[in-house]
Amino acid sequence: AQRVTQPEKLLSVFKGAPVELKCNYSYSGSPELFWYVQYSRQRLQLLLRHISRESIKGFTADLNKGETSFHLKKPFAQEEDSAMYYCALTTSGTYKYIFGTGTRLKVLA
Amino acid sequence: DAGITQSPRHKVTETGTPVTLRCHQTENHRYMYWYRQDPGHGLRLIHYSYGVKDTDKGEVSDGYSVSRSKTEDFLLTLESATSSQTSVYFCAIGQNYEQYFGPGTRLTVT
């Protein structure tokens, strides 16, 4: 069965420190992987999609098929990065999504 | 924000009553989804639709039904609400594997 695991419920870092939000998945085929973010009192929004290989708001994520991971990274955290982050997976052709349980990132001043 | 609205935004209802939540889009996207968001569980897919009158179950579909008679509207019905269905419900629309979410509906079942 497909599964997405985000092992940290809460991650606290100081402003300017590097950030890494972990995401591991289980799926035997070729997944489509995403990071979504939910800022306080706002709706969820797409942050990154693995095939685009873009850097959004300074965040990057690399798909590591060997380790079945899709960790989200930012070299220097900002206070405005404080939010709930969800990793999500779908498989080509199905359009059904599995979300992780989310990691709350708190960036301390 | 993508053209997605949800109604109502807040609702309190009693155990055993039926409840219908509405999701409306103006983007003409083919795919529409209903999720529930609960602490410790993240987002879980309830049902989704891949076209008018075409729907399928997600991972937590028991106690819920859906209907999509028009491209723009996707209805979620709790046939007989239970306290375990107290949650925040999100609708999403999808295209090219990307999803856009509505503002959410906070449902309390007393």
gemmi code that builds the backbone of each chain (N, CA, C; Angstrom):
import gemmi

chains = {
    "A": [
        ("ALA", (0.846, -1.192, 0.000), (0.000, 0.000, 0.000), (0.885, 1.246, 0.000)),
        ("GLN", (0.349, 2.274, -0.626), (1.091, 3.530, -0.646), (1.020, 4.202, 0.716)),
        ("ARG", (2.113, 4.812, 1.097), (2.149, 5.499, 2.386), (3.130, 6.651, 2.304)),
        ("VAL", (2.798, 7.719, 3.028), (3.695, 8.864, 3.165), (3.927, 9.089, 4.653)),
        ("THR", (5.187, 9.157, 5.039), (5.544, 9.311, 6.441), (6.302, 10.608, 6.655)),
        ("GLN", (5.795, 11.405, 7.564), (6.499, 12.597, 8.018), (6.774, 12.378, 9.498)),
        ("PRO", (7.999, 12.045, 9.851), (8.269, 11.581, 11.211), (8.188, 12.662, 12.291)),
        ("GLU", (8.322, 13.913, 11.911), (8.325, 14.989, 12.906), (6.989, 15.693, 12.903)),
        ("LYS", (6.347, 15.776, 14.089), (5.109, 16.553, 14.194), (5.440, 18.034, 14.285)),
        ("LEU", (6.540, 18.341, 14.960), (6.929, 19.722, 15.203), (8.427, 19.860, 15.018)),
        ("LEU", (8.797, 20.902, 14.287), (10.206, 21.203, 14.108), (10.414, 22.680, 14.421)),
        ("SER", (11.257, 22.943, 15.393), (11.550, 24.326, 15.770), (12.991, 24.653, 15.422)),
        ("VAL", (13.189, 25.753, 14.718), (14.534, 26.197, 14.360), (14.625, 27.697, 14.578)),
        ("PHE", (15.836, 28.191, 14.711), (16.029, 29.624, 14.836), (16.138, 30.256, 13.456)),
        ("LYS", (15.721, 31.490, 13.398), (15.834, 32.272, 12.164), (17.271, 32.230, 11.667)),
        ("GLY", (17.411, 31.976, 10.371), (18.741, 31.926, 9.777), (19.369, 30.545, 9.769)),
        ("ALA", (18.782, 29.618, 10.510), (19.299, 28.246, 10.562), (18.769, 27.443, 9.377)),
        ("PRO", (19.477, 26.368, 8.997), (18.949, 25.522, 7.925), (17.762, 24.698, 8.412)),
        ("VAL", (16.901, 24.381, 7.439), (15.701, 23.607, 7.738), (15.657, 22.379, 6.840)),
        ("GLU", (15.271, 21.252, 7.427), (15.013, 20.053, 6.633), (13.779, 19.368, 7.194)),
        ("LEU", (12.737, 19.307, 6.390), (11.512, 18.609, 6.762), (11.524, 17.266, 6.047)),
        ("LYS", (11.398, 16.206, 6.826), (11.564, 14.878, 6.246), (10.252, 14.298, 5.709)),
        ("CYS", (10.386, 13.591, 4.606), (9.260, 12.890, 4.006), (9.781, 11.591, 3.402)),
        ("ASN", (9.207, 10.488, 3.825), (9.513, 9.189, 3.225), (8.235, 8.586, 2.678)),
        ("TYR", (8.361, 7.854, 1.614), (7.178, 7.275, 1.001), (7.410, 5.797, 0.715)),
        ("SER", (6.308, 5.091, 0.573), (6.380, 3.709, 0.142), (5.478, 3.539, -1.065)),
        ("TYR", (6.096, 3.178, -2.157), (5.375, 2.925, -3.401), (6.357, 2.273, -4.346)),
        ("SER", (5.947, 1.220, -4.982), (6.867, 0.454, -5.806), (7.056, 1.026, -7.198)),
        ("GLY", (6.150, 1.872, -7.639), (6.238, 2.428, -8.982), (6.898, 3.794, -8.991)),
        ("SER", (6.537, 4.599, -9.968), (7.085, 5.956, -10.083), (6.071, 6.950, -9.535)),
        ("PRO", (6.371, 7.543, -8.396), (5.402, 8.453, -7.791), (5.537, 9.885, -8.293)),
        ("GLU", (4.454, 10.618, -8.114), (4.500, 12.065, -8.245), (4.487, 12.590, -6.815)),
        ("LEU", (5.448, 13.412, -6.459), (5.555, 13.891, -5.072), (5.447, 15.395, -4.995)),
        ("PHE", (4.848, 15.843, -3.905), (4.544, 17.255, -3.721), (4.785, 17.666, -2.273)),
        ("TRP", (5.020, 18.943, -2.096), (4.948, 19.577, -0.785), (3.880, 20.653, -0.842)),
        ("TYR", (2.965, 20.595, 0.145), (1.951, 21.629, 0.314), (2.208, 22.341, 1.624)),
        ("VAL", (1.822, 23.615, 1.687), (2.021, 24.407, 2.887), (0.713, 25.075, 3.278)),
        ("GLN", (0.500, 25.156, 4.581), (-0.695, 25.843, 5.100), (-0.241, 26.862, 6.134)),
        ("TYR", (-0.271, 28.130, 5.756), (0.040, 29.202, 6.700), (-1.182, 29.429, 7.581)),
        ("SER", (-0.942, 30.061, 8.716), (-2.011, 30.273, 9.682), (-3.194, 30.983, 9.030)),
        ("ARG", (-4.368, 30.392, 9.187), (-5.635, 30.972, 8.717), (-5.696, 31.107, 7.190)),
        ("GLN", (-4.895, 30.312, 6.495), (-4.960, 30.323, 5.040), (-5.216, 28.909, 4.528)),
        ("ARG", (-5.619, 28.819, 3.292), (-5.868, 27.505, 2.715), (-4.550, 26.846, 2.298)),
        ("LEU", (-4.591, 25.541, 2.156), (-3.400, 24.826, 1.686), (-3.036, 25.291, 0.283)),
        ("GLN", (-1.755, 25.356, 0.046), (-1.300, 25.738, -1.284), (-0.086, 24.907, -1.666)),
        ("LEU", (0.028, 24.673, -2.960), (1.140, 23.894, -3.465), (2.433, 24.683, -3.308)),
        ("LEU", (3.442, 24.047, -2.746), (4.745, 24.669, -2.593), (5.704, 24.174, -3.674)),
        ("LEU", (5.812, 22.842, -3.769), (6.761, 22.264, -4.725), (6.201, 20.987, -5.325)),
        ("ARG", (6.629, 20.729, -6.538), (6.332, 19.459, -7.185), (7.654, 18.909, -7.696)),
        ("HIS", (7.901, 17.626, -7.500), (9.254, 17.130, -7.710), (9.703, 17.250, -9.153)),
        ("ILE", (8.793, 17.120, -10.103), (9.262, 17.124, -11.485), (9.624, 18.526, -11.966)),
        ("SER", (9.151, 19.558, -11.261), (9.438, 20.915, -11.715), (10.856, 21.328, -11.353)),
        ("ARG", (11.383, 20.739, -10.278), (12.750, 21.008, -9.824), (12.999, 22.511, -9.620)),
        ("GLU", (11.949, 23.215, -9.228), (12.085, 24.646, -8.973), (12.452, 24.890, -7.514)),
        ("SER", (12.874, 26.106, -7.246), (13.052, 26.558, -5.879), (11.978, 27.607, -5.616)),
        ("ILE", (11.102, 27.320, -4.663), (10.012, 28.227, -4.345), (10.238, 28.770, -2.945)),
        ("LYS", (10.247, 30.076, -2.795), (10.467, 30.731, -1.499), (11.749, 30.216, -0.848)),
        ("GLY", (12.722, 29.821, -1.654), (13.995, 29.353, -1.136), (14.017, 27.883, -0.775)),
        ("PHE", (12.878, 27.198, -0.906), (12.784, 25.782, -0.589), (13.104, 24.936, -1.816)),
        ("THR", (13.765, 23.820, -1.578), (14.006, 22.827, -2.613), (13.694, 21.446, -2.042)),
        ("ALA", (13.444, 20.506, -2.940), (13.215, 19.127, -2.521), (13.687, 18.218, -3.638)),
        ("ASP", (14.447, 17.218, -3.280), (14.966, 16.270, -4.271), (14.382, 14.895, -4.007)),
        ("LEU", (13.935, 14.283, -5.067), (13.410, 12.930, -4.959), (14.584, 11.948, -4.959)),
        ("ASN", (14.678, 11.148, -3.924), (15.708, 10.125, -3.817), (15.013, 8.773, -3.864)),
        ("LYS", (15.014, 8.166, -5.036), (14.279, 6.909, -5.201), (14.922, 5.781, -4.427)),
        ("GLY", (16.239, 5.833, -4.257), (16.913, 4.774, -3.509), (16.501, 4.755, -2.049)),
        ("GLU", (16.365, 5.945, -1.469), (15.960, 6.048, -0.074), (14.459, 6.297, 0.062)),
        ("THR", (13.759, 6.341, -1.040), (12.307, 6.668, -1.076), (12.016, 7.868, -0.185)),
        ("SER", (12.733, 8.950, -0.455), (12.549, 10.159, 0.338), (12.362, 11.373, -0.564)),
        ("PHE", (11.752, 12.393, 0.024), (11.508, 13.657, -0.693), (11.552, 14.764, 0.355)),
        ("HIS", (12.714, 14.954, 0.924), (12.876, 15.916, 2.019), (12.868, 17.347, 1.500)),
        ("LEU", (12.270, 18.226, 2.285), (12.168, 19.643, 1.936), (13.255, 20.414, 2.681)),
        ("LYS", (13.995, 21.244, 1.955), (15.137, 21.918, 2.562), (15.135, 23.406, 2.250)),
        ("LYS", (15.661, 24.159, 3.204), (15.891, 25.581, 2.990), (17.146, 25.951, 3.771)),
        ("PRO", (18.084, 26.646, 3.139), (19.352, 26.908, 3.823), (19.247, 27.897, 4.986)),
        ("PHE", (18.335, 28.869, 4.880), (18.228, 29.888, 5.927), (16.755, 30.158, 6.224)),
        ("ALA", (16.289, 29.674, 7.354), (14.868, 29.814, 7.687), (14.504, 31.266, 8.005)),
        ("GLN", (13.285, 31.635, 7.610), (12.726, 32.951, 7.917), (11.497, 32.773, 8.792)),
        ("GLU", (11.173, 33.814, 9.564), (10.012, 33.709, 10.453), (8.733, 33.451, 9.669)),
        ("GLU", (8.645, 33.991, 8.474), (7.429, 33.803, 7.674), (7.295, 32.384, 7.122)),
        ("ASP", (8.316, 31.546, 7.332), (8.212, 30.145, 6.921), (7.423, 29.316, 7.929)),
        ("SER", (7.132, 29.878, 9.073), (6.360, 29.149, 10.086), (5.001, 28.772, 9.514)),
        ("ALA", (4.721, 27.472, 9.508), (3.494, 26.971, 8.877), (3.426, 25.470, 9.084)),
        ("MET", (2.348, 24.889, 8.565), (2.188, 23.433, 8.544), (2.569, 22.962, 7.150)),
        ("TYR", (3.404, 21.945, 7.081), (3.875, 21.446, 5.795), (3.441, 19.990, 5.624)),
        ("TYR", (2.874, 19.705, 4.460), (2.416, 18.355, 4.146), (3.133, 17.831, 2.913)),
        ("CYS", (3.609, 16.613, 3.010), (4.140, 15.893, 1.866), (3.013, 15.037, 1.284)),
        ("ALA", (2.940, 14.936, -0.021), (1.850, 14.186, -0.650), (2.371, 13.409, -1.855)),
        ("LEU", (1.682, 12.322, -2.126), (2.070, 11.421, -3.215), (0.849, 11.064, -4.049)),
        ("THR", (1.055, 10.999, -5.335), (0.073, 10.371, -6.202), (0.828, 9.540, -7.223)),
        ("THR", (0.086, 8.711, -7.908), (0.731, 7.851, -8.890), (0.206, 8.169, -10.275)),
        ("SER", (1.047, 8.028, -11.233), (0.718, 8.408, -12.594), (-0.560, 7.719, -13.055)),
        ("GLY", (-1.519, 8.515, -13.479), (-2.749, 7.975, -14.018), (-3.873, 7.790, -13.030)),
        ("THR", (-3.605, 7.852, -11.703), (-4.676, 7.597, -10.738), (-5.323, 8.881, -10.233)),
        ("TYR", (-4.544, 9.906, -10.021), (-5.045, 11.169, -9.498), (-5.613, 11.055, -8.091)),
        ("LYS", (-5.316, 9.979, -7.391), (-5.636, 9.873, -5.962), (-4.393, 10.237, -5.181)),
        ("TYR", (-4.593, 10.983, -4.105), (-3.465, 11.497, -3.341), (-3.438, 10.905, -1.947)),
        ("ILE", (-2.213, 10.650, -1.484), (-1.994, 10.264, -0.100), (-1.144, 11.364, 0.535)),
        ("PHE", (-1.616, 11.877, 1.665), (-0.884, 12.917, 2.385), (-0.237, 12.336, 3.627)),
        ("GLY", (0.885, 12.931, 4.010), (1.466, 12.624, 5.297), (0.701, 13.331, 6.400)),
        ("THR", (1.105, 13.094, 7.629), (0.402, 13.671, 8.771), (0.810, 15.112, 9.045)),
        ("GLY", (1.805, 15.591, 8.333), (2.180, 16.995, 8.452), (3.252, 17.253, 9.488)),
        ("THR", (4.037, 18.295, 9.234), (5.039, 18.786, 10.189), (4.809, 20.275, 10.391)),
        ("ARG", (4.674, 20.651, 11.659), (4.549, 22.084, 11.943), (5.932, 22.662, 12.134)),
        ("LEU", (6.267, 23.641, 11.315), (7.560, 24.324, 11.408), (7.379, 25.634, 12.163)),
        ("LYS", (8.179, 25.799, 13.192), (8.198, 27.067, 13.923), (9.584, 27.663, 13.793)),
        ("VAL", (9.648, 28.860, 13.270), (10.917, 29.558, 13.135), (10.968, 30.622, 14.223)),
        ("LEU", (11.929, 30.473, 15.097), (12.044, 31.344, 16.263), (12.955, 32.531, 15.971)),
        ("ALA", (12.575, 33.661, 16.515), (13.365, 34.883, 16.280), (14.705, 34.841, 17.000)),
    ],
    "B": [
        ("ASP", (-6.105, 33.142, -5.152), (-6.670, 31.807, -4.911), (-7.487, 31.347, -6.111)),
        ("ALA", (-7.358, 30.045, -6.396), (-8.168, 29.485, -7.467), (-9.636, 29.666, -7.111)),
        ("GLY", (-10.497, 29.631, -8.116), (-11.920, 29.868, -7.899), (-12.601, 28.680, -7.260)),
        ("ILE", (-12.362, 28.486, -5.978), (-13.005, 27.400, -5.243), (-13.657, 27.987, -4.008)),
        ("THR", (-14.921, 27.697, -3.836), (-15.617, 28.112, -2.622), (-16.258, 26.900, -1.973)),
        ("GLN", (-16.423, 26.995, -0.674), (-17.084, 25.947, 0.092), (-18.188, 26.568, 0.920)),
        ("SER", (-19.288, 25.834, 1.034), (-20.376, 26.315, 1.888), (-21.047, 25.145, 2.589)),
        ("PRO", (-21.449, 25.328, 3.848), (-21.150, 26.500, 4.662), (-19.699, 26.504, 5.106)),
        ("ARG", (-19.240, 27.569, 5.707), (-17.880, 27.608, 6.236), (-17.815, 27.038, 7.653)),
        ("HIS", (-18.908, 27.167, 8.363), (-18.994, 26.602, 9.709), (-20.374, 25.984, 9.872)),
        ("LYS", (-20.414, 24.850, 10.577), (-21.714, 24.234, 10.849), (-21.622, 23.426, 12.122)),
        ("VAL", (-22.661, 23.553, 12.925), (-22.833, 22.724, 14.110), (-24.112, 21.928, 13.907)),
        ("THR", (-24.039, 20.638, 14.088), (-25.201, 19.798, 13.871), (-25.266, 18.733, 14.954)),
        ("GLU", (-26.410, 18.075, 15.024), (-26.586, 17.057, 16.056), (-26.335, 15.666, 15.492)),
        ("THR", (-25.917, 14.775, 16.361), (-25.705, 13.377, 15.984), (-26.972, 12.803, 15.351)),
        ("GLY", (-26.765, 12.105, 14.233), (-27.889, 11.451, 13.576), (-28.538, 12.247, 12.459)),
        ("THR", (-28.196, 13.503, 12.337), (-28.797, 14.318, 11.272), (-27.954, 14.235, 10.004)),
        ("PRO", (-28.585, 14.347, 8.844), (-27.811, 14.393, 7.595), (-27.247, 15.795, 7.375)),
        ("VAL", (-26.078, 15.854, 6.767), (-25.417, 17.124, 6.506), (-24.852, 17.089, 5.097)),
        ("THR", (-25.013, 18.173, 4.367), (-24.420, 18.276, 3.026), (-23.515, 19.486, 2.950)),
        ("LEU", (-22.308, 19.246, 2.492), (-21.342, 20.312, 2.261), (-21.165, 20.489, 0.753)),
        ("ARG", (-21.011, 21.745, 0.350), (-20.923, 22.029, -1.079), (-19.568, 22.605, -1.435)),
        ("CYS", (-19.044, 22.148, -2.545), (-17.826, 22.700, -3.116), (-18.158, 23.194, -4.517)),
        ("HIS", (-17.789, 24.427, -4.811), (-18.088, 25.034, -6.097), (-16.806, 25.579, -6.704)),
        ("GLN", (-16.572, 25.279, -7.995), (-15.383, 25.782, -8.676), (-15.771, 26.541, -9.939)),
        ("THR", (-14.936, 27.480, -10.282), (-15.142, 28.257, -11.514), (-14.001, 28.028, -12.494)),
        ("GLU", (-13.182, 27.009, -12.242), (-11.983, 26.768, -13.055), (-12.179, 25.707, -14.132)),
        ("ASN", (-13.297, 25.019, -14.095), (-13.574, 23.961, -15.079), (-12.567, 22.816, -15.011)),
        ("HIS", (-12.051, 22.562, -13.790), (-11.125, 21.449, -13.623), (-11.890, 20.140, -13.573)),
        ("ARG", (-11.265, 19.110, -14.132), (-11.918, 17.807, -14.205), (-12.023, 17.126, -12.834)),
        ("TYR", (-10.948, 17.223, -12.054), (-10.882, 16.466, -10.817), (-11.307, 17.328, -9.631)),
        ("MET", (-12.077, 16.709, -8.741), (-12.472, 17.363, -7.491), (-12.358, 16.365, -6.358)),
        ("TYR", (-12.022, 16.879, -5.169), (-11.697, 16.015, -4.045), (-12.344, 16.540, -2.763)),
        ("TRP", (-12.644, 15.621, -1.879), (-13.012, 15.969, -0.510), (-12.045, 15.297, 0.448)),
        ("TYR", (-11.473, 16.104, 1.352), (-10.582, 15.628, 2.393), (-11.142, 16.044, 3.749)),
        ("ARG", (-10.699, 15.319, 4.771), (-10.880, 15.788, 6.129), (-9.508, 15.961, 6.766)),
        ("GLN", (-9.417, 16.979, 7.629), (-8.146, 17.287, 8.284), (-8.338, 17.148, 9.779)),
        ("ASP", (-7.561, 16.271, 10.376), (-7.650, 16.018, 11.812), (-6.255, 16.020, 12.416)),
        ("PRO", (-6.113, 16.548, 13.629), (-4.798, 16.530, 14.291), (-4.265, 15.105, 14.401)),
        ("GLY", (-3.011, 14.955, 14.026), (-2.390, 13.639, 14.109), (-2.632, 12.751, 12.915)),
        ("HIS", (-3.571, 13.135, 12.076), (-3.891, 12.332, 10.891), (-3.598, 13.067, 9.587)),
        ("GLY", (-3.363, 14.344, 9.669), (-3.119, 15.107, 8.452), (-4.374, 15.185, 7.608)),
        ("LEU", (-4.186, 15.131, 6.308), (-5.320, 15.148, 5.378), (-5.583, 13.738, 4.892)),
        ("ARG", (-6.853, 13.371, 4.930), (-7.234, 12.055, 4.432), (-8.331, 12.200, 3.383)),
        ("LEU", (-8.145, 11.489, 2.301), (-9.076, 11.572, 1.180), (-10.358, 10.812, 1.503)),
        ("ILE", (-11.493, 11.486, 1.299), (-12.788, 10.856, 1.559), (-13.343, 10.265, 0.262)),
        ("HIS", (-13.549, 11.122, -0.712), (-14.001, 10.730, -2.043), (-13.387, 11.692, -3.047)),
        ("TYR", (-13.341, 11.254, -4.284), (-12.940, 12.177, -5.329), (-13.755, 11.921, -6.594)),
        ("SER", (-13.696, 12.863, -7.505), (-14.445, 12.768, -8.752), (-13.522, 13.060, -9.917)),
        ("TYR", (-13.677, 12.270, -10.963), (-12.869, 12.470, -12.167), (-13.730, 12.883, -13.354)),
        ("GLY", (-14.936, 13.317, -13.073), (-15.822, 13.826, -14.105), (-17.247, 13.835, -13.598)),
        ("VAL", (-18.134, 14.435, -14.373), (-19.541, 14.480, -13.976), (-20.062, 13.053, -13.820)),
        ("LYS", (-20.626, 12.797, -12.676), (-21.203, 11.502, -12.290), (-20.167, 10.397, -12.137)),
        ("ASP", (-18.884, 10.740, -12.190), (-17.816, 9.754, -11.993), (-17.107, 10.024, -10.679)),
        ("THR", (-17.298, 9.122, -9.720), (-16.686, 9.323, -8.411), (-16.059, 8.018, -7.940)),
        ("ASP", (-15.166, 8.145, -6.964), (-14.528, 6.960, -6.402), (-14.210, 7.224, -4.945)),
        ("LYS", (-14.033, 6.129, -4.200), (-13.791, 6.245, -2.761), (-12.332, 6.550, -2.470)),
        ("GLY", (-12.152, 7.251, -1.358), (-10.824, 7.446, -0.821), (-10.591, 6.526, 0.358)),
        ("GLU", (-9.661, 6.914, 1.227), (-9.284, 6.020, 2.330), (-10.240, 6.051, 3.513)),
        ("VAL", (-11.081, 7.078, 3.631), (-11.981, 7.172, 4.780), (-13.396, 7.485, 4.300)),
        ("SER", (-13.934, 6.660, 3.434), (-15.216, 6.966, 2.795), (-16.439, 6.495, 3.581)),
        ("ASP", (-16.269, 5.631, 4.581), (-17.430, 5.119, 5.308), (-18.195, 6.239, 5.982)),
        ("GLY", (-19.516, 6.252, 5.783), (-20.365, 7.260, 6.394), (-20.533, 8.511, 5.555)),
        ("TYR", (-19.886, 8.528, 4.391), (-19.948, 9.682, 3.485), (-20.397, 9.237, 2.091)),
        ("SER", (-21.134, 10.122, 1.429), (-21.447, 9.908, 0.022), (-21.215, 11.223, -0.709)),
        ("VAL", (-21.061, 11.139, -2.018), (-20.803, 12.331, -2.820), (-21.657, 12.294, -4.073)),
        ("SER", (-21.804, 13.474, -4.651), (-22.466, 13.549, -5.953), (-21.874, 14.692, -6.742)),
        ("ARG", (-21.825, 14.475, -8.042), (-21.328, 15.518, -8.951), (-22.193, 15.482, -10.205)),
        ("SER", (-23.183, 16.359, -10.224), (-24.108, 16.425, -11.362), (-23.697, 17.499, -12.363)),
        ("LYS", (-22.803, 18.385, -11.947), (-22.280, 19.424, -12.837), (-20.777, 19.526, -12.622)),
        ("THR", (-20.064, 19.958, -13.619), (-18.613, 20.084, -13.498), (-18.225, 20.944, -12.312)),
        ("GLU", (-18.977, 21.994, -12.068), (-18.574, 22.979, -11.072), (-18.923, 22.636, -9.635)),
        ("ASP", (-19.790, 21.652, -9.409), (-20.247, 21.381, -8.045), (-19.958, 19.949, -7.618)),
        ("PHE", (-19.453, 19.820, -6.387), (-19.158, 18.505, -5.816), (-19.702, 18.521, -4.397)),
        ("LEU", (-20.701, 17.694, -4.130), (-21.375, 17.685, -2.840), (-20.911, 16.506, -1.999)),
        ("LEU", (-20.692, 16.784, -0.720), (-20.348, 15.744, 0.244), (-21.486, 15.635, 1.243)),
        ("THR", (-22.026, 14.435, 1.423), (-23.133, 14.221, 2.354), (-22.728, 13.251, 3.447)),
        ("LEU", (-22.957, 13.681, 4.670), (-22.830, 12.793, 5.819), (-24.231, 12.254, 6.063)),
        ("GLU", (-24.414, 10.990, 5.832), (-25.771, 10.429, 5.815), (-26.436, 10.500, 7.192)),
        ("SER", (-25.653, 10.253, 8.234), (-26.148, 10.342, 9.608), (-24.946, 10.735, 10.464)),
        ("ALA", (-24.826, 12.010, 10.735), (-23.596, 12.530, 11.331), (-23.297, 11.889, 12.691)),
        ("THR", (-22.014, 11.636, 12.918), (-21.552, 11.108, 14.202), (-20.467, 12.038, 14.746)),
        ("SER", (-20.216, 11.929, 16.034), (-19.226, 12.810, 16.658), (-17.834, 12.606, 16.052)),
        ("SER", (-17.559, 11.413, 15.542), (-16.247, 11.140, 14.944), (-16.064, 11.869, 13.608)),
        ("GLN", (-17.142, 12.443, 13.100), (-17.058, 13.199, 11.864), (-16.855, 14.693, 12.105)),
        ("THR", (-16.720, 15.063, 13.357), (-16.299, 16.428, 13.668), (-14.904, 16.630, 13.117)),
        ("SER", (-14.751, 17.621, 12.254), (-13.490, 17.789, 11.547), (-13.522, 19.074, 10.730)),
        ("VAL", (-12.405, 19.352, 10.090), (-12.372, 20.400, 9.073), (-12.313, 19.708, 7.717)),
        ("TYR", (-13.242, 20.086, 6.856), (-13.359, 19.446, 5.550), (-12.853, 20.400, 4.468)),
        ("PHE", (-11.965, 19.877, 3.636), (-11.417, 20.658, 2.534), (-11.813, 20.048, 1.210)),
        ("CYS", (-12.214, 20.915, 0.328), (-12.421, 20.542, -1.053), (-11.178, 20.953, -1.839)),
        ("ALA", (-10.866, 20.212, -2.880), (-9.765, 20.580, -3.758), (-10.158, 20.281, -5.191)),
        ("ILE", (-9.567, 21.029, -6.101), (-9.713, 20.736, -7.521), (-8.332, 20.416, -8.069)),
        ("GLY", (-8.294, 19.663, -9.153), (-6.998, 19.232, -9.650), (-6.885, 19.269, -11.152)),
        ("GLN", (-5.679, 19.588, -11.594), (-5.362, 19.561, -13.014), (-3.864, 19.387, -13.144)),
        ("ASN", (-3.443, 18.574, -14.113), (-2.007, 18.328, -14.304), (-1.322, 17.893, -13.011)),
        ("TYR", (-1.990, 17.077, -12.259), (-1.466, 16.513, -11.008), (-1.304, 17.541, -9.894)),
        ("GLU", (-1.713, 18.773, -10.086), (-1.616, 19.773, -9.025), (-2.998, 20.058, -8.463)),
        ("GLN", (-3.063, 20.228, -7.161), (-4.338, 20.477, -6.503), (-4.392, 21.891, -5.951)),
        ("TYR", (-5.607, 22.432, -5.947), (-5.877, 23.749, -5.385), (-7.016, 23.585, -4.400)),
        ("PHE", (-6.807, 24.143, -3.211), (-7.720, 23.864, -2.118), (-8.689, 25.008, -1.846)),
        ("GLY", (-9.853, 24.618, -1.357), (-10.821, 25.587, -0.877), (-10.467, 26.040, 0.529)),
        ("PRO", (-11.281, 26.948, 1.088), (-10.971, 27.529, 2.395), (-11.303, 26.623, 3.572)),
        ("GLY", (-12.051, 25.564, 3.340), (-12.378, 24.635, 4.419), (-13.741, 24.908, 5.049)),
        ("THR", (-14.322, 23.838, 5.586), (-15.576, 23.919, 6.352), (-15.330, 23.257, 7.695)),
        ("ARG", (-15.585, 24.003, 8.752), (-15.430, 23.426, 10.096), (-16.773, 22.870, 10.530)),
        ("LEU", (-16.843, 21.560, 10.701), (-18.073, 20.877, 11.086), (-17.940, 20.322, 12.497)),
        ("THR", (-18.910, 20.647, 13.323), (-18.960, 20.113, 14.686), (-20.230, 19.305, 14.838)),
        ("VAL", (-20.089, 18.069, 15.257), (-21.247, 17.198, 15.491), (-21.376, 16.990, 16.991)),
        ("THR", (-22.496, 17.437, 17.540), (-22.663, 17.376, 19.001), (-23.555, 16.208, 19.424)),
    ],
}
model = gemmi.Model(1)
for chain_id, residues in chains.items():
    chain = gemmi.Chain(chain_id)
    for i, (resn, *xyz) in enumerate(residues, 1):
        res = gemmi.Residue()
        res.name, res.seqid = resn, gemmi.SeqId(i, " ")
        for name, pos in zip(("N", "CA", "C"), xyz):
            atom = gemmi.Atom()
            atom.name, atom.element = name, gemmi.Element(name[0])
            atom.pos, atom.b_iso = gemmi.Position(*pos), 0.0
            res.add_atom(atom)
        chain.add_residue(res)
    model.add_chain(chain)
structure = gemmi.Structure()
structure.add_model(model)
structure.setup_entities()
